[in-house]
Amino acid sequence: MDLFLEILGSTIPPILIGLLFWFVMRSIIRADSKERKVYAEIEAEERAKLEAKKP
């Protein structure tokens, strides 16, 4: 039983750190994709305004 607890105690911290890293990276990637989407929408609006101003 002692060996099992040692194995468990030595594997849980890396797993938790890995999950934390995964969550942070997922948040960054999702934020980046949302930012790109909003930027594309703004750019499309600006292009439409520019096209409307052309004679």
mmCIF file as Biopython writes it, N, C-alpha, C and O atoms, coordinates in Angstrom:
data_model
#
loop_
_atom_site.group_PDB
_atom_site.id
_atom_site.type_symbol
_atom_site.label_atom_id
_atom_site.label_alt_id
_atom_site.label_comp_id
_atom_site.label_asym_id
_atom_site.label_entity_id
_atom_site.label_seq_id
_atom_site.pdbx_PDB_ins_code
_atom_site.Cartn_x
_atom_site.Cartn_y
_atom_site.Cartn_z
_atom_site.occupancy
_atom_site.B_iso_or_equiv
_atom_site.auth_seq_id
_atom_site.auth_asym_id
_atom_site.pdbx_PDB_model_num
ATOM 1   N N  . MET A ? 1  ? 0.829   -1.197 0.000   1.0 0.0 1  A 1 
ATOM 2   C CA . MET A ? 1  ? 0.000   0.000  0.000   1.0 0.0 1  A 1 
ATOM 3   C C  . MET A ? 1  ? 0.868   1.253  0.000   1.0 0.0 1  A 1 
ATOM 4   O O  . MET A ? 1  ? 0.514   2.264  -0.608  1.0 0.0 1  A 1 
ATOM 5   N N  . ASP A ? 2  ? 2.007   1.179  0.687   1.0 0.0 2  A 1 
ATOM 6   C CA . ASP A ? 2  ? 2.921   2.322  0.724   1.0 0.0 2  A 1 
ATOM 7   C C  . ASP A ? 2  ? 3.419   2.679  -0.671  1.0 0.0 2  A 1 
ATOM 8   O O  . ASP A ? 2  ? 3.495   3.852  -1.037  1.0 0.0 2  A 1 
ATOM 9   N N  . LEU A ? 3  ? 3.759   1.643  -1.448  1.0 0.0 3  A 1 
ATOM 10  C CA . LEU A ? 3  ? 4.256   1.866  -2.805  1.0 0.0 3  A 1 
ATOM 11  C C  . LEU A ? 3  ? 3.180   2.533  -3.663  1.0 0.0 3  A 1 
ATOM 12  O O  . LEU A ? 3  ? 3.467   3.449  -4.433  1.0 0.0 3  A 1 
ATOM 13  N N  . PHE A ? 4  ? 1.960   2.071  -3.524  1.0 0.0 4  A 1 
ATOM 14  C CA . PHE A ? 4  ? 0.853   2.649  -4.287  1.0 0.0 4  A 1 
ATOM 15  C C  . PHE A ? 4  ? 0.681   4.133  -3.972  1.0 0.0 4  A 1 
ATOM 16  O O  . PHE A ? 4  ? 0.488   4.939  -4.883  1.0 0.0 4  A 1 
ATOM 17  N N  . LEU A ? 5  ? 0.749   4.497  -2.709  1.0 0.0 5  A 1 
ATOM 18  C CA . LEU A ? 5  ? 0.602   5.903  -2.317  1.0 0.0 5  A 1 
ATOM 19  C C  . LEU A ? 5  ? 1.771   6.746  -2.820  1.0 0.0 5  A 1 
ATOM 20  O O  . LEU A ? 5  ? 1.587   7.907  -3.185  1.0 0.0 5  A 1 
ATOM 21  N N  . GLU A ? 6  ? 2.969   6.171  -2.840  1.0 0.0 6  A 1 
ATOM 22  C CA . GLU A ? 6  ? 4.125   6.898  -3.370  1.0 0.0 6  A 1 
ATOM 23  C C  . GLU A ? 6  ? 3.968   7.138  -4.865  1.0 0.0 6  A 1 
ATOM 24  O O  . GLU A ? 6  ? 4.247   8.228  -5.365  1.0 0.0 6  A 1 
ATOM 25  N N  . ILE A ? 7  ? 3.519   6.110  -5.568  1.0 0.0 7  A 1 
ATOM 26  C CA . ILE A ? 7  ? 3.295   6.253  -7.011  1.0 0.0 7  A 1 
ATOM 27  C C  . ILE A ? 7  ? 2.213   7.289  -7.266  1.0 0.0 7  A 1 
ATOM 28  O O  . ILE A ? 7  ? 2.366   8.154  -8.129  1.0 0.0 7  A 1 
ATOM 29  N N  . LEU A ? 8  ? 1.141   7.205  -6.533  1.0 0.0 8  A 1 
ATOM 30  C CA . LEU A ? 8  ? 0.048   8.163  -6.676  1.0 0.0 8  A 1 
ATOM 31  C C  . LEU A ? 8  ? 0.515   9.577  -6.351  1.0 0.0 8  A 1 
ATOM 32  O O  . LEU A ? 8  ? 0.189   10.522 -7.069  1.0 0.0 8  A 1 
ATOM 33  N N  . GLY A ? 9  ? 1.268   9.719  -5.283  1.0 0.0 9  A 1 
ATOM 34  C CA . GLY A ? 9  ? 1.763   11.034 -4.880  1.0 0.0 9  A 1 
ATOM 35  C C  . GLY A ? 9  ? 2.760   11.624 -5.854  1.0 0.0 9  A 1 
ATOM 36  O O  . GLY A ? 9  ? 2.887   12.845 -5.946  1.0 0.0 9  A 1 
ATOM 37  N N  . SER A ? 10 ? 3.469   10.778 -6.583  1.0 0.0 10 A 1 
ATOM 38  C CA . SER A ? 10 ? 4.451   11.306 -7.528  1.0 0.0 10 A 1 
ATOM 39  C C  . SER A ? 10 ? 3.860   11.547 -8.912  1.0 0.0 10 A 1 
ATOM 40  O O  . SER A ? 10 ? 4.466   12.260 -9.712  1.0 0.0 10 A 1 
ATOM 41  N N  . THR A ? 11 ? 2.713   10.985 -9.216  1.0 0.0 11 A 1 
ATOM 42  C CA . THR A ? 11 ? 2.116   11.197 -10.537 1.0 0.0 11 A 1 
ATOM 43  C C  . THR A ? 11 ? 1.033   12.269 -10.549 1.0 0.0 11 A 1 
ATOM 44  O O  . THR A ? 11 ? 0.779   12.871 -11.592 1.0 0.0 11 A 1 
ATOM 45  N N  . ILE A ? 12 ? 0.402   12.516 -9.435  1.0 0.0 12 A 1 
ATOM 46  C CA . ILE A ? 12 ? -0.675  13.514 -9.411  1.0 0.0 12 A 1 
ATOM 47  C C  . ILE A ? 12 ? -0.170  14.932 -9.702  1.0 0.0 12 A 1 
ATOM 48  O O  . ILE A ? 12 ? -0.797  15.617 -10.511 1.0 0.0 12 A 1 
ATOM 49  N N  . PRO A ? 13 ? 0.915   15.413 -9.101  1.0 0.0 13 A 1 
ATOM 50  C CA . PRO A ? 13 ? 1.361   16.783 -9.402  1.0 0.0 13 A 1 
ATOM 51  C C  . PRO A ? 13 ? 1.674   17.041 -10.881 1.0 0.0 13 A 1 
ATOM 52  O O  . PRO A ? 13 ? 1.242   18.067 -11.405 1.0 0.0 13 A 1 
ATOM 53  N N  . PRO A ? 14 ? 2.408   16.154 -11.583 1.0 0.0 14 A 1 
ATOM 54  C CA . PRO A ? 14 ? 2.635   16.416 -13.007 1.0 0.0 14 A 1 
ATOM 55  C C  . PRO A ? 14 ? 1.345   16.413 -13.824 1.0 0.0 14 A 1 
ATOM 56  O O  . PRO A ? 14 ? 1.200   17.181 -14.776 1.0 0.0 14 A 1 
ATOM 57  N N  . ILE A ? 15 ? 0.419   15.550 -13.447 1.0 0.0 15 A 1 
ATOM 58  C CA . ILE A ? 15 ? -0.861  15.518 -14.161 1.0 0.0 15 A 1 
ATOM 59  C C  . ILE A ? 15 ? -1.609  16.834 -13.952 1.0 0.0 15 A 1 
ATOM 60  O O  . ILE A ? 15 ? -2.164  17.387 -14.901 1.0 0.0 15 A 1 
ATOM 61  N N  . LEU A ? 16 ? -1.628  17.332 -12.732 1.0 0.0 16 A 1 
ATOM 62  C CA . LEU A ? 16 ? -2.317  18.598 -12.454 1.0 0.0 16 A 1 
ATOM 63  C C  . LEU A ? 16 ? -1.642  19.767 -13.170 1.0 0.0 16 A 1 
ATOM 64  O O  . LEU A ? 16 ? -2.323  20.642 -13.704 1.0 0.0 16 A 1 
ATOM 65  N N  . ILE A ? 17 ? -0.314  19.787 -13.184 1.0 0.0 17 A 1 
ATOM 66  C CA . ILE A ? 17 ? 0.404   20.846 -13.898 1.0 0.0 17 A 1 
ATOM 67  C C  . ILE A ? 17 ? 0.121   20.752 -15.397 1.0 0.0 17 A 1 
ATOM 68  O O  . ILE A ? 17 ? -0.049  21.773 -16.064 1.0 0.0 17 A 1 
ATOM 69  N N  . GLY A ? 18 ? 0.072   19.536 -15.923 1.0 0.0 18 A 1 
ATOM 70  C CA . GLY A ? 18 ? -0.258  19.343 -17.336 1.0 0.0 18 A 1 
ATOM 71  C C  . GLY A ? 18 ? -1.655  19.837 -17.663 1.0 0.0 18 A 1 
ATOM 72  O O  . GLY A ? 18 ? -1.865  20.473 -18.695 1.0 0.0 18 A 1 
ATOM 73  N N  . LEU A ? 19 ? -2.604  19.550 -16.797 1.0 0.0 19 A 1 
ATOM 74  C CA . LEU A ? 19 ? -3.972  20.029 -17.015 1.0 0.0 19 A 1 
ATOM 75  C C  . LEU A ? 19 ? -4.052  21.552 -16.939 1.0 0.0 19 A 1 
ATOM 76  O O  . LEU A ? 19 ? -4.770  22.181 -17.716 1.0 0.0 19 A 1 
ATOM 77  N N  . LEU A ? 20 ? -3.323  22.130 -16.013 1.0 0.0 20 A 1 
ATOM 78  C CA . LEU A ? 20 ? -3.288  23.585 -15.902 1.0 0.0 20 A 1 
ATOM 79  C C  . LEU A ? 20 ? -2.688  24.206 -17.165 1.0 0.0 20 A 1 
ATOM 80  O O  . LEU A ? 20 ? -3.221  25.182 -17.694 1.0 0.0 20 A 1 
ATOM 81  N N  . PHE A ? 21 ? -1.585  23.640 -17.644 1.0 0.0 21 A 1 
ATOM 82  C CA . PHE A ? 21 ? -0.955  24.124 -18.876 1.0 0.0 21 A 1 
ATOM 83  C C  . PHE A ? 21 ? -1.915  24.006 -20.053 1.0 0.0 21 A 1 
ATOM 84  O O  . PHE A ? 21 ? -2.033  24.930 -20.859 1.0 0.0 21 A 1 
ATOM 85  N N  . TRP A ? 22 ? -2.607  22.860 -20.154 1.0 0.0 22 A 1 
ATOM 86  C CA . TRP A ? 22 ? -3.552  22.650 -21.244 1.0 0.0 22 A 1 
ATOM 87  C C  . TRP A ? 22 ? -4.676  23.686 -21.192 1.0 0.0 22 A 1 
ATOM 88  O O  . TRP A ? 22 ? -5.059  24.238 -22.224 1.0 0.0 22 A 1 
ATOM 89  N N  . PHE A ? 23 ? -5.205  23.952 -19.996 1.0 0.0 23 A 1 
ATOM 90  C CA . PHE A ? 23 ? -6.293  24.912 -19.857 1.0 0.0 23 A 1 
ATOM 91  C C  . PHE A ? 23 ? -5.844  26.321 -20.254 1.0 0.0 23 A 1 
ATOM 92  O O  . PHE A ? 23 ? -6.575  27.040 -20.935 1.0 0.0 23 A 1 
ATOM 93  N N  . VAL A ? 24 ? -4.647  26.708 -19.828 1.0 0.0 24 A 1 
ATOM 94  C CA . VAL A ? 24 ? -4.130  28.041 -20.167 1.0 0.0 24 A 1 
ATOM 95  C C  . VAL A ? 24 ? -3.919  28.158 -21.676 1.0 0.0 24 A 1 
ATOM 96  O O  . VAL A ? 24 ? -4.313  29.160 -22.272 1.0 0.0 24 A 1 
ATOM 97  N N  . MET A ? 25 ? -3.313  27.167 -22.295 1.0 0.0 25 A 1 
ATOM 98  C CA . MET A ? 25 ? -3.077  27.208 -23.740 1.0 0.0 25 A 1 
ATOM 99  C C  . MET A ? 25 ? -4.397  27.224 -24.509 1.0 0.0 25 A 1 
ATOM 100 O O  . MET A ? 25 ? -4.523  27.938 -25.505 1.0 0.0 25 A 1 
ATOM 101 N N  . ARG A ? 26 ? -5.375  26.448 -24.059 1.0 0.0 26 A 1 
ATOM 102 C CA . ARG A ? 26 ? -6.688  26.430 -24.708 1.0 0.0 26 A 1 
ATOM 103 C C  . ARG A ? 26 ? -7.337  27.808 -24.635 1.0 0.0 26 A 1 
ATOM 104 O O  . ARG A ? 26 ? -7.937  28.268 -25.606 1.0 0.0 26 A 1 
ATOM 105 N N  . SER A ? 27 ? -7.217  28.459 -23.491 1.0 0.0 27 A 1 
ATOM 106 C CA . SER A ? 27 ? -7.786  29.798 -23.326 1.0 0.0 27 A 1 
ATOM 107 C C  . SER A ? 27 ? -7.108  30.798 -24.251 1.0 0.0 27 A 1 
ATOM 108 O O  . SER A ? 27 ? -7.774  31.634 -24.862 1.0 0.0 27 A 1 
ATOM 109 N N  . ILE A ? 28 ? -5.800  30.718 -24.355 1.0 0.0 28 A 1 
ATOM 110 C CA . ILE A ? 28 ? -5.057  31.626 -25.231 1.0 0.0 28 A 1 
ATOM 111 C C  . ILE A ? 28 ? -5.453  31.409 -26.682 1.0 0.0 28 A 1 
ATOM 112 O O  . ILE A ? 28 ? -5.681  32.375 -27.411 1.0 0.0 28 A 1 
ATOM 113 N N  . ILE A ? 29 ? -5.539  30.164 -27.107 1.0 0.0 29 A 1 
ATOM 114 C CA . ILE A ? 29 ? -5.882  29.869 -28.501 1.0 0.0 29 A 1 
ATOM 115 C C  . ILE A ? 29 ? -7.308  30.300 -28.812 1.0 0.0 29 A 1 
ATOM 116 O O  . ILE A ? 29 ? -7.569  30.850 -29.881 1.0 0.0 29 A 1 
ATOM 117 N N  . ARG A ? 30 ? -8.223  30.058 -27.898 1.0 0.0 30 A 1 
ATOM 118 C CA . ARG A ? 30 ? -9.609  30.494 -28.126 1.0 0.0 30 A 1 
ATOM 119 C C  . ARG A ? 30 ? -9.713  32.016 -28.171 1.0 0.0 30 A 1 
ATOM 120 O O  . ARG A ? 30 ? -10.450 32.560 -28.993 1.0 0.0 30 A 1 
ATOM 121 N N  . ALA A ? 31 ? -8.995  32.696 -27.310 1.0 0.0 31 A 1 
ATOM 122 C CA . ALA A ? 31 ? -9.018  34.161 -27.315 1.0 0.0 31 A 1 
ATOM 123 C C  . ALA A ? 31 ? -8.455  34.684 -28.625 1.0 0.0 31 A 1 
ATOM 124 O O  . ALA A ? 31 ? -8.972  35.653 -29.182 1.0 0.0 31 A 1 
ATOM 125 N N  . ASP A ? 32 ? -7.403  34.053 -29.119 1.0 0.0 32 A 1 
ATOM 126 C CA . ASP A ? 32 ? -6.800  34.477 -30.375 1.0 0.0 32 A 1 
ATOM 127 C C  . ASP A ? 32 ? -7.769  34.276 -31.534 1.0 0.0 32 A 1 
ATOM 128 O O  . ASP A ? 32 ? -7.884  35.146 -32.398 1.0 0.0 32 A 1 
ATOM 129 N N  . SER A ? 33 ? -8.464  33.148 -31.565 1.0 0.0 33 A 1 
ATOM 130 C CA . SER A ? 33 ? -9.391  32.906 -32.670 1.0 0.0 33 A 1 
ATOM 131 C C  . SER A ? 33 ? -10.571 33.872 -32.616 1.0 0.0 33 A 1 
ATOM 132 O O  . SER A ? 33 ? -11.050 34.321 -33.657 1.0 0.0 33 A 1 
ATOM 133 N N  . LYS A ? 34 ? -11.044 34.196 -31.409 1.0 0.0 34 A 1 
ATOM 134 C CA . LYS A ? 34 ? -12.132 35.174 -31.288 1.0 0.0 34 A 1 
ATOM 135 C C  . LYS A ? 34 ? -11.664 36.553 -31.736 1.0 0.0 34 A 1 
ATOM 136 O O  . LYS A ? 34 ? -12.400 37.284 -32.399 1.0 0.0 34 A 1 
ATOM 137 N N  . GLU A ? 35 ? -10.436 36.900 -31.370 1.0 0.0 35 A 1 
ATOM 138 C CA . GLU A ? 35 ? -9.893  38.198 -31.759 1.0 0.0 35 A 1 
ATOM 139 C C  . GLU A ? 35 ? -9.764  38.286 -33.277 1.0 0.0 35 A 1 
ATOM 140 O O  . GLU A ? 35 ? -10.081 39.319 -33.867 1.0 0.0 35 A 1 
ATOM 141 N N  . ARG A ? 36 ? -9.308  37.221 -33.905 1.0 0.0 36 A 1 
ATOM 142 C CA . ARG A ? 36 ? -9.187  37.213 -35.371 1.0 0.0 36 A 1 
ATOM 143 C C  . ARG A ? 36 ? -10.559 37.344 -36.034 1.0 0.0 36 A 1 
ATOM 144 O O  . ARG A ? 36 ? -10.696 38.029 -37.048 1.0 0.0 36 A 1 
ATOM 145 N N  . LYS A ? 37 ? -11.568 36.691 -35.468 1.0 0.0 37 A 1 
ATOM 146 C CA . LYS A ? 37 ? -12.918 36.762 -36.027 1.0 0.0 37 A 1 
ATOM 147 C C  . LYS A ? 37 ? -13.455 38.188 -35.947 1.0 0.0 37 A 1 
ATOM 148 O O  . LYS A ? 37 ? -14.002 38.704 -36.922 1.0 0.0 37 A 1 
ATOM 149 N N  . VAL A ? 38 ? -13.299 38.820 -34.795 1.0 0.0 38 A 1 
ATOM 150 C CA . VAL A ? 38 ? -13.772 40.196 -34.617 1.0 0.0 38 A 1 
ATOM 151 C C  . VAL A ? 38 ? -13.015 41.134 -35.546 1.0 0.0 38 A 1 
ATOM 152 O O  . VAL A ? 38 ? -13.609 42.029 -36.148 1.0 0.0 38 A 1 
ATOM 153 N N  . TYR A ? 39 ? -11.709 40.934 -35.665 1.0 0.0 39 A 1 
ATOM 154 C CA . TYR A ? 39 ? -10.904 41.775 -36.550 1.0 0.0 39 A 1 
ATOM 155 C C  . TYR A ? 39 ? -11.365 41.621 -37.998 1.0 0.0 39 A 1 
ATOM 156 O O  . TYR A ? 39 ? -11.438 42.611 -38.726 1.0 0.0 39 A 1 
ATOM 157 N N  . ALA A ? 40 ? -11.675 40.406 -38.423 1.0 0.0 40 A 1 
ATOM 158 C CA . ALA A ? 40 ? -12.151 40.179 -39.787 1.0 0.0 40 A 1 
ATOM 159 C C  . ALA A ? 40 ? -13.499 40.864 -40.016 1.0 0.0 40 A 1 
ATOM 160 O O  . ALA A ? 40 ? -13.739 41.418 -41.089 1.0 0.0 40 A 1 
ATOM 161 N N  . GLU A ? 41 ? -14.375 40.828 -39.015 1.0 0.0 41 A 1 
ATOM 162 C CA . GLU A ? 41 ? -15.670 41.502 -39.150 1.0 0.0 41 A 1 
ATOM 163 C C  . GLU A ? 41 ? -15.490 43.013 -39.272 1.0 0.0 41 A 1 
ATOM 164 O O  . GLU A ? 41 ? -16.135 43.651 -40.104 1.0 0.0 41 A 1 
ATOM 165 N N  . ILE A ? 42 ? -14.623 43.578 -38.455 1.0 0.0 42 A 1 
ATOM 166 C CA . ILE A ? 42 ? -14.370 45.022 -38.512 1.0 0.0 42 A 1 
ATOM 167 C C  . ILE A ? 42 ? -13.763 45.392 -39.856 1.0 0.0 42 A 1 
ATOM 168 O O  . ILE A ? 42 ? -14.139 46.395 -40.461 1.0 0.0 42 A 1 
ATOM 169 N N  . GLU A ? 43 ? -12.824 44.577 -40.318 1.0 0.0 43 A 1 
ATOM 170 C CA . GLU A ? 43 ? -12.189 44.853 -41.604 1.0 0.0 43 A 1 
ATOM 171 C C  . GLU A ? 43 ? -13.206 44.781 -42.739 1.0 0.0 43 A 1 
ATOM 172 O O  . GLU A ? 43 ? -13.155 45.597 -43.659 1.0 0.0 43 A 1 
ATOM 173 N N  . ALA A ? 44 ? -14.123 43.826 -42.693 1.0 0.0 44 A 1 
ATOM 174 C CA . ALA A ? 44 ? -15.158 43.711 -43.722 1.0 0.0 44 A 1 
ATOM 175 C C  . ALA A ? 44 ? -16.076 44.932 -43.700 1.0 0.0 44 A 1 
ATOM 176 O O  . ALA A ? 44 ? -16.465 45.432 -44.756 1.0 0.0 44 A 1 
ATOM 177 N N  . GLU A ? 45 ? -16.423 45.410 -42.512 1.0 0.0 45 A 1 
ATOM 178 C CA . GLU A ? 45 ? -17.253 46.613 -42.414 1.0 0.0 45 A 1 
ATOM 179 C C  . GLU A ? 45 ? -16.534 47.821 -43.000 1.0 0.0 45 A 1 
ATOM 180 O O  . GLU A ? 45 ? -17.134 48.614 -43.725 1.0 0.0 45 A 1 
ATOM 181 N N  . GLU A ? 46 ? -15.263 47.958 -42.690 1.0 0.0 46 A 1 
ATOM 182 C CA . GLU A ? 46 ? -14.496 49.094 -43.209 1.0 0.0 46 A 1 
ATOM 183 C C  . GLU A ? 46 ? -14.363 49.024 -44.723 1.0 0.0 46 A 1 
ATOM 184 O O  . GLU A ? 46 ? -14.438 50.050 -45.398 1.0 0.0 46 A 1 
ATOM 185 N N  . ARG A ? 47 ? -14.168 47.835 -45.261 1.0 0.0 47 A 1 
ATOM 186 C CA . ARG A ? 47 ? -14.086 47.688 -46.721 1.0 0.0 47 A 1 
ATOM 187 C C  . ARG A ? 47 ? -15.425 48.027 -47.373 1.0 0.0 47 A 1 
ATOM 188 O O  . ARG A ? 47 ? -15.461 48.639 -48.440 1.0 0.0 47 A 1 
ATOM 189 N N  . ALA A ? 48 ? -16.524 47.629 -46.734 1.0 0.0 48 A 1 
ATOM 190 C CA . ALA A ? 48 ? -17.845 47.942 -47.274 1.0 0.0 48 A 1 
ATOM 191 C C  . ALA A ? 48 ? -18.081 49.449 -47.261 1.0 0.0 48 A 1 
ATOM 192 O O  . ALA A ? 48 ? -18.649 49.992 -48.209 1.0 0.0 48 A 1 
ATOM 193 N N  . LYS A ? 49 ? -17.655 50.130 -46.200 1.0 0.0 49 A 1 
ATOM 194 C CA . LYS A ? 49 ? -17.783 51.587 -46.146 1.0 0.0 49 A 1 
ATOM 195 C C  . LYS A ? 49 ? -16.959 52.242 -47.237 1.0 0.0 49 A 1 
ATOM 196 O O  . LYS A ? 49 ? -17.404 53.200 -47.869 1.0 0.0 49 A 1 
ATOM 197 N N  . LEU A ? 50 ? -15.764 51.732 -47.456 1.0 0.0 50 A 1 
ATOM 198 C CA . LEU A ? 50 ? -14.884 52.284 -48.480 1.0 0.0 50 A 1 
ATOM 199 C C  . LEU A ? 50 ? -15.480 52.085 -49.870 1.0 0.0 50 A 1 
ATOM 200 O O  . LEU A ? 50 ? -15.415 52.985 -50.707 1.0 0.0 50 A 1 
ATOM 201 N N  . GLU A ? 51 ? -16.056 50.918 -50.118 1.0 0.0 51 A 1 
ATOM 202 C CA . GLU A ? 51 ? -16.690 50.647 -51.408 1.0 0.0 51 A 1 
ATOM 203 C C  . GLU A ? 51 ? -17.918 51.539 -51.611 1.0 0.0 51 A 1 
ATOM 204 O O  . GLU A ? 51 ? -18.199 51.951 -52.737 1.0 0.0 51 A 1 
ATOM 205 N N  . ALA A ? 52 ? -18.641 51.837 -50.550 1.0 0.0 52 A 1 
ATOM 206 C CA . ALA A ? 52 ? -19.836 52.675 -50.654 1.0 0.0 52 A 1 
ATOM 207 C C  . ALA A ? 52 ? -19.463 54.119 -50.975 1.0 0.0 52 A 1 
ATOM 208 O O  . ALA A ? 52 ? -20.243 54.829 -51.610 1.0 0.0 52 A 1 
ATOM 209 N N  . LYS A ? 53 ? -18.295 54.559 -50.551 1.0 0.0 53 A 1 
ATOM 210 C CA . LYS A ? 53 ? -17.870 55.931 -50.802 1.0 0.0 53 A 1 
ATOM 211 C C  . LYS A ? 53 ? -17.344 56.132 -52.216 1.0 0.0 53 A 1 
ATOM 212 O O  . LYS A ? 53 ? -17.282 57.265 -52.692 1.0 0.0 53 A 1 
ATOM 213 N N  . LYS A ? 54 ? -16.967 55.059 -52.894 1.0 0.0 54 A 1 
ATOM 214 C CA . LYS A ? 54 ? -16.436 55.192 -54.255 1.0 0.0 54 A 1 
ATOM 215 C C  . LYS A ? 54 ? -17.553 55.630 -55.199 1.0 0.0 54 A 1 
ATOM 216 O O  . LYS A ? 54 ? -18.682 55.150 -55.106 1.0 0.0 54 A 1 
ATOM 217 N N  . PRO A ? 55 ? -17.224 56.547 -56.110 1.0 0.0 55 A 1 
ATOM 218 C CA . PRO A ? 55 ? -18.262 57.021 -57.054 1.0 0.0 55 A 1 
ATOM 219 C C  . PRO A ? 55 ? -18.608 56.010 -58.119 1.0 0.0 55 A 1 
ATOM 220 O O  . PRO A ? 55 ? -19.458 56.275 -58.970 1.0 0.0 55 A 1 
#
